[in-house]
Each structure stands twice: as C-alpha cells, then as structure tokens.
Amino acid sequence: MNQHAVKVRRALISVHDKTGVVEFARALGALGIEIVSTGGTARLLRDAGVSVRDVADVTGFPEMLDGRVKTLHPKVHGGILARRDFPAHLEALDKHGIPPIDLVVVLLYPFEATVARPGVPLAEAVEQIDVGGPAMIRAAAKNHAGVGVVTDPSQYPGVLDEIRRSGELSEATRARLAQEAFRRTAQYDAAIASYLRSPQATGTPPAAPEALPSRLRIDAERALGLRYGENPHQAAAFYTPLDGPRHGLAAMRQLHGPELGYNNLLDFSSALVLLLEFDEPAAVVIKHTNPCGVALGTTVGEAMVRAKASDPVSIYGGIVGVNRALDMGVVEALTGIFVEILFAPEFAPDALAELQRTKRKCRVVEVPCDRASLPERLTEYRSVLGGLLAQQADLTDADTALLQTVSKRAPTSVELDALRFAWRVAKHVKSNAIVLATRDQVVGVGAGQMNRVDAARLAVMRAREGGLEAAGAVCASDAFFPFRDGLDVVAKAGVTAVIHPGGSLRDAEVVAAADEHDMAMVLTGIRHFRH
C-alpha cells in the first residue's frame, strides 16, 4: 500500500465512555470534519451544539433490536474498509453512495467493569458484549493505511494536535493506533472468554485455581520509558498490568528527583520486597539487588541509623526504604550520603521539603510498604533465552512452631529473635547467601558466592570492615551447609547460633561441628535460593 498521510474529512464516533468526547468532537467539527455518530453519542453531541449526522441517515436503515444492530451495514464498513489506493474500491464507494470514513472513534461497552461487580446476572453481562464496536475497530485497524482508529480517551489530544497541524494523520500515527486497537480488541475478547468459562457464568462450583496455567497471557502497558537498560546501549521500559489492582512498583508515585532507570527499578523492587518482611519499624539498604543494610528500631529514624551502620560504604548509591512515614530522623541519618532512591509509604512535609532542597539527584518515591497490600499469591516471571519462566513468589516464612533445634544447646530467646530476623533477610540475598545479624541489625552479608564457605568468609569480612562485631551475632544460611567448613568460619568469628534448612547428606557432621563450638543450631525445613 502507498505510504502517505491521510486527510481526515469524516469521522465516525460511537463511544460508551463519554469522557472528553464532546470537546474532541467539537474540535473536529471546528476543523471542518463531518461527524457521523450513533445513538446516545449522537444525542449527547447534538445537545452540546455539535453538528452530527446519524448513522441511520448514512445507511438508510434505522437502528434496531434495542440497539444491537446499528453500524453493521455495508455503508459503514464499506466506508471504513475501502482501500484508498485501489481505484476499483473507490468506484464501488461512488456507485453505491458510500461516504469514505477517515477516522473511527469507538470506546467499547464496559464488559470488564460489568462482570467485575459481584453477582451480576449472566443476561446483563451478555448484553455488555459489544459486537459492532469491535467490528468497526478491527476494520479500521486492518485498513490503517487509509483510516485512523481511536480506542481510548487518552488518545484524543495527540490525534487532535496532529490533525490541527496538517489536517492529516501520519502513517506512523495510524500504525501505532492500529496496534493499540488490536491490543484492545484482544483484551476485550479475552475478558469475555474468561468470564464465560467462569463459575459466575456457568453456574458450576469454582474449581481449585491453577497455580500456573497451561496458557499464559500477559497484558501490560508501558508506564515509563527508561533512558536505557542495564547498560547505555540497551533500550528499556517499565510496564504495568492493564487491569486489576496495582501492587508494588505499579503503585508507586515519584515525588522528587531524576527519572527512574532500569537498574533503579530492579534494586527498588528488591528493597521493597525485603521491607515487606517486617511489621516493626524497619529500614533497608539495597545495592545491586542485595541487602547491605537492614535494621529494626523503635522508630524508622533509629532503624535507619542502624541500617547505615550495617555497611557504611555500600550505602552510597544504594536504594533506601523505610516502612513508616519518613521523618526528619531518617533525613538526618542520611546527611551527606548519596542514595539513588529513597522510598516510604508517606513523607512528613518537613522531611520531604528538606529532601527536595538537599538531595537534588535522589529519587524520592511514595509506595505502599505493608504486606497486607499484597494478594495471598503472586506469580513471578523471568525471561530466559527462548522462553519465559514463571513461579509462585516466595512469600513463605519459617513457622516458629516448626523450627527444629538439632544441637545440644538450644538458642536463647535473644538468639531466637536474632535467628528469625537473619532468616528473613537471607531470603533476599543472592545465593550462596550468609547473613550475620543481631536481633535488630544486619552486621555482615556474604552474597552470590559460588561456594558457601566463601560466602561465610565474606560475611565475616564485611562485619569487621564495617566496625561491627561478628562475635555474639547469629548466622542464617539460605540453604544447608554441605560441609562443616562454612560453619567453622562463622564459629571462629564468634557467632553463637545458626539457622539453615538442613537436608544435607552431611547434616550429622555439621551438627557435630555446632556442638563442638557450643553453637545453637536450628533447622527450618525450607530453603530460600535466590538466583
């Protein structure tokens, strides 16, 4: 087909959602564009003083069957589907008195919103299945070489601006609108198919939900265009689900600072998921998706001081979050420290003002930070070469009642609190992972090592370099100790208790080593690999 801009002379408008349509149609009319419309849309526009031609006048046939049939007619679809570069098509339009339609504006019946209401009758849901609307959208999108198609009020301003400049819609704009149109009809049909299979529609008892379905459809929209990906030569964007509640980063609101980047968002996600582990006032610091500072306190300011002390070097350029209103105590704890992102569920006005004044390059973000905001089950997706991996998110925590003490010495109550804290943090450290901690502060982390003994050595080294004491701390390991050597490393540093899943062929050897060192050892029975 010819590559060219399309002069817009006639627009067909049929919308259920009337948001902004009067202003849009009035502006088109002011540009000399004829407006053809249907039913309630035509009445609304006419009452607003917009000149409108009814579809029935174009087709010569009245709307019928309670509005089920109004645009399903050759004089509508012929005007949309005729190829402008085929003389025979144009001759057919002329012969049959069919006016060409250059712009189709259709917003579908609200099927998704209707079936989202509890107890909606099947008959009511069926009446909200649009037939003529998707037909017009698909026709216009198919013939986007000659027709523009609008399927969302958010598209009105851009389309109108382009027509105002030249009276035309460019090929690039028409192609983009067509892509969005087919996405919308696919989403709409998928919602209908899903509903008609549901117990709500069939009247059958609900089956147990599949943890991982046999067929996966992901429908998302670009929420942010990012400057680049992990590296400057990689393009990147952030997408959020089109439908349903917004969780995690999809619910964030940036209050200050430069635009967010790909690496920022990866680290931000890791920090938020870790912070959701705690009900107590907590502060977390993430660097390259690994925790380098985590602490609890009576206030988030106190927790921030301790989290910073966990690794006062790595916090520079890190992602920092607290799970209560961020106040001046947190701001003061971060004086002189550059962080990429600082997030919290809310910000005290004076703290926000100070951050905006003193941390120009820090991205300040408001985001829900409570575990209750998440659904009971979440699915995680990761791309691999040639496919997609999916798994249930690791929201499992160790059941205190099921913890098993296997050493001769049981942990004290203080050690048990520290073990529980360290175990929650270890879940979020790249494997192989070792975390040293007190009951309210991480003192050393060994992350992402190829063997567990090196992870243990690294955790001890981090504690010492940060001026913190491994002696008297406890140790959490994300998976079992395959040999006693890793345990010997932390024991030599003065660690008094250890928690890990157990399950190694050499568990007895490792337990014997704990007894030699007079360490308390607790098994969880679950592991927390993180790759």
JOURMO-V301367 format. One line per field, one symbol per residue. ss: DSSP state (a for helix, b for strand, c for the rest). psi: psi as a letter, one per 20 degrees, with the letter a starting at -180 (. if undefined). burial: 1 if it has 16 or more other ideal C-beta (glycine too) atoms within 10 Angstrom, else 0. A space follows every 50 residues. Layout:
# JOURMO-V301367
ss: ???
psi: ???
burial: ???
This chain:
# JOURMO-V301367
ss: cccccbbccbbbbbbcccccaaaaaaaaaacccbbbbcaaaaaaaaaccc ccbbaaaaaccccbccccbccccaaaaaaaacccccaaaaaaaaaccccc ccbbbbbcccaaaaaccccccaaaaaaccccaaaaaaaaaaacccccbbb ccaaaaaaaaaaaaaacbbcaaaaaaaaaaaaaaaaaaaaaaaaaaacaa aacccccccccccccccccbbbbbbbcccccccccbbbbbbccccccaaa acbbbbcccccaaaaaaaaaaaaaaccccccbbbbbbccbbbbbbbccca aaaaaaaaaacccccccbbbbbcccbcaaaaaacccccbbbbbbccbcaa aaaaaaaaccccbbbbccccaaacccccbbbbbbccbbbbbbccccccca aacbbcccccccaaaaaaaaaaaaaacccccccbbbbcccbbbbbbcccc caaaaaaaaaaaaaaccccccccbbbbcccccccaaaaaaaaccccbbbb ccccccaaaaaaaaaacccbbbbcccccccc
psi: qqorqppohppppopgojojhghghghghhjjpppprqchgggggghjjp pqpqhhhghjpqqrlkihohimqhighghgippijohhghhggghjlopq phppopprqmgghgiippjpqghgghijopghghggghgghgkihipqpp jphiiggggggghhgijrprgggggghgghghgghggghhgggggiiqhh hhjqqprpqpgoqhpppoorqohppqgrbhqhjpqqrpqqqhrrqpqchi jqopiqrrqqrghghghggggghghihphqpqpqpppljqpippqrrhrh gghgggghhhnigihpjappqqjrppahhgghhjpjppqgpoqrhrppgh ggghghhimhjpopppqpkphiiqrhpqpqqpqrojapqqqpqnjpqpoh hipopirhpqqrhghgghggghhhghhjppqqppppqaijppiqpoqkqi qhhhhggggggggghjkrphpirrppphrrohrihhhhghghijpiqqpr hrjqhkghghghgghhjkqpppqhiqrlqo.
burial: 00000101011111110000110110111000111111001101100001 01011101100010000001101011111111010000100010000111 11111111101101100001000010011101111111111011111111 10101100110110000111101100110111011011001100100001 10000000000000000000000101000000000101010000000110 01011110011111111101111111110011111111111111111001 11111111111101100111111101101110110010111111101100 11011000100111111110000100000000000000000001000100 00100010101000111111111111111111111111111111111110 01111111110110010101001111111111010111111010111111 1100001001101100101111110111010
